[in-house]
Amino acid sequence: MQNDHDIKTLNSLIETTLDSADGYGQAAKDAKSPSLTALFHDRATERRQAASTLQQRVRQLGGEPEKEGTILASAHRMFVNLRTSLTAHDNKAVVDEVERGEDHIKSKFEDAMHDKDVSPATKTVITDVYASVRSGHDQMRDIKQAFHE
């Protein structure tokens, strides 16, 4: 059943994308810079829109889309570590943890794009959403590098 594989793949991406949105929301609360707070809020909104796009594709395939992320996912425990790493409550620690999460979500999307069992139409949706994921990843990478210079 092609749709079953597509739905499973999409739902996994939805969970990770919602985890990312939640992580950005937490980072916005923890950031000490108004510009970072605004950026994190914008990225959280963008990730929720990305999840919505993926959820729509699951519905088109006749499936039930995930509605929540899963903090228990080992791949996304980075956001759980965010709190622990913020003992100093500094922007550098927040950016470091967000960037680590960005590495994870980018990797998950790349794996899905290379999955030969995903239908072409679903792969197109994943690739379209990946553009946003890649943009967020690259932005956080650049901000992290600036903090470490």
FENQUI-V40605 format. One record per pair of residues at least 24 apart in sequence whose C-alpha atoms are under 6 Angstrom apart, sorted by the first residue. I is the first residue (numbers start at 1). J is the second residue. D is the distance in whole Angstrom. If there is no record, write none. Layout:
# FENQUI-V40605
<<I,J,D> <I,J,D>>
This chain:
# FENQUI-V40605
<<6,118,6> <7,58,6> <11,66,6> <14,51,5> <15,69,4> <17,51,6> <18,69,5> <19,69,5> <21,47,5> <23,79,5> <31,91,6> <50,129,6> <95,144,6> <99,140,5> <99,141,6> <102,137,5>>
